[in-house]
Each structure stands twice: as structure tokens, then as C-alpha cells.
Amino acid sequence: MSRGSCDDLFRCSTFYDQFYGFYSGDGCRGALSFALPALGKDPVLLGDPAVPLDEAWTHQHFSGATEYDRVTLKGIATIRAVGRDSASGLYRDVRYRVAEHPWLAWAWRVDRLQQTADIRTKAREDFAAAIFLIFGRPSMLNRDVTTLAYVWTGGGLPENAIVDSPYHPGSVRSIVVRSGEERLGQWTQERRNVIDDFRRAFGREPPDTVEVVALFTDNDQTGEPVET
């Protein structure tokens, strides 16, 4: 997670947004639309691409700056990410209980993908698109916070593979939701059970609360074009 580059379009909206979207709850479409399906509760919207980015997100730089912009596509608000030999992400405080909102739903689209990326190694660790669920608050004294990531990356790994971060082994683990070019240029809707995925990735129960959600796209390692 120290590095990232991604020219990805993030589109998000409660039900019908596109690009990078997160939605914890049932029925999320679009990019940058987060929502958590609830147990007898209303879904929680984790991100709204219609809101100015500097009001809703904190842009955290690690190496250069990925270009994140609000873009409207066919009347739908989205967030687009373009790698600039960069590693940076959008972070947002969310604080919700996983047991109450175990499902995460979103839609995303990758238009250009780093061909030689390999998230298993520091030298090639680039994400076309990634959503990080951070179960704590990183600080100078506590950088290795437990984190589950859902990623779209190069075709070297099978879908549903679990990868331990080469930068933060043991604390940051990724699930490969999409791999390779088969769906390039297509909006793809996803829905994941965070509790089940966390158990599979870490072999234990998840912490009670997701504190922060992040969108990440980077190409500082490969230098190859990426757009989401």
C-alpha cells in the first residue's frame, strides 16, 4: 500500500453510480459508490462521487500524485483515476461496524492496465484499482494497521487469490477480485461479504469497526499507463 498507480475511473453512487464506487448494502451500481448492506438497517453510503473530492476525501501522497477527478459520464457522477508515475490514494473516515453491515457493493471500470504489475513483489506492486478497508487509524507510531483490500490488477494472478502485502506483510492483505484485461472498458458490478473475505484472508474474525476507506491507483513501480 506504500505504492500505487492507477488510471482508473472510480464511479460511485448509492445505487446507480459508475466507475469507482462503493456501497455497503444491496443494489449498488456504478463507480465510486460504496454501500454496506445492513442487517435490518439502511445501507451506508461510503462515498458519493457527486461531492467535490476535496470536501469528501483526503488525498494522501506516497510517491507523486495520481490524478483523481470528478467526471460525469452519461449523466452519472464518477471519479476517474489516472496514474502519473505515482502512488497516491483518496482516504475517507467512515467508521461503521462490520457485523451490522457485512456486505460491500460497488462498480468499477478499468480502461488501461499495467501489463507487468505483480502485487506480490515490491518492484512491480501497482494496482489498476483498489479499495482498502482499514480497521484502525494509521499513525506514525502504528503504520501496520489491519487492512483488507479488494483489487483489480494485472493478469498474473487468478481471481480470488489472496496476496500478502510485500510492504506490510501480515497486516495488509489483498483479494484479487478482477485480474487482467478481459473486462477492460466495461463497468463491472461487485458484491462481497467482508466478514467471509476477512476470515479467508487472515484466518480469524475481523475487528469490530472499519475506520477508514481508501481508493488507490498507482503506477510508480511499472511506469505503465493506467486509467480507471
Secondary structure, 3 states (H helix, E strand, C coil): CCCCECCEEEECCCCCCCCCCCEECCCCCCCCCEEECCCCCCCEEEECCCCCHHHHCEEEEEECCCEEEEEEECCEEEEEEECCCCEEEEEEEEEEECCCCCEEEEEEEECECCCCCCCCCHHHCCCCEEEEEECCCCCCCCCCCCEEEEEEECCCCCCCCEEECCCCCCCEEEEEEEECCCCCCCCEEEEEEHHHHHHHHHCCCCCCEEEEEEEEEECCCCCCCCEC
